[in-house]
Amino acid sequence: MSKQEMLQMIEKKRAELIDIVLQNGLNSNISIKYSQELDVLLTQYIKEDLPHKKQVCS
């Protein structure tokens, strides 16, 4: 998956999370589920991007 595709997925999930929170509240089970899904995407993005950043800095 390209970096751009990953960023689009993250942005989509973030927008979905905002809608869910507004409808169901911050501490609802579904809000927590969407938040955790966003966390997974962000972690995956960072792990894939980090080796590239290390090479650029070296």
N, C-alpha and C positions, 0 to 999 in steps of 0.2 A: 504494500500500500504506500502510495506517495505521501510525502509530508503534507502537501496541500489537501489531499483526501482526508488525512488524519485530522487536520485542523478543521475541516468542514464538519466531520463527525463530532468533534469536540464542541464546536459552536452550536450544532443542532441539538446535542444533548443538553448543553447549557440553557438554551432557549426553552426546551421542554421542561427542564427542572424549574425554571422560573415560573412557567405557567402552572405546573403542578403545585408548587409552593403557594402561589397566590390562590389557587382553588382549594387546597387541602390543609394548608398550614405547614409551618417549618418542621414540626416534629411528627407529622403523619408518617405511617409506614411507607406509603408510596413515595413521599418526598425523600425519605432516607434511602429507599431503593434507587431512585434516580441519581441521588447524590453519590452513592457508591459506584454506580455505573460510570458516572462522569470521572470519579477518582481513578477507576481502572483505565479509562481512555487517556487521562492525563499522565498516569504513570507509564503506560505503554509509550506514549509520545516522548516523554523524557528519556526513557531507556533507549529508544531508537535514535534519538537526536544527540544524546550525550557523547557517544564515541566520535561522532562527527565534530563536535565542538572541541573535544580534546585534541584531535588531529590539527584543527585550525590553530589552536593556541600553541602547539608544540613547534 
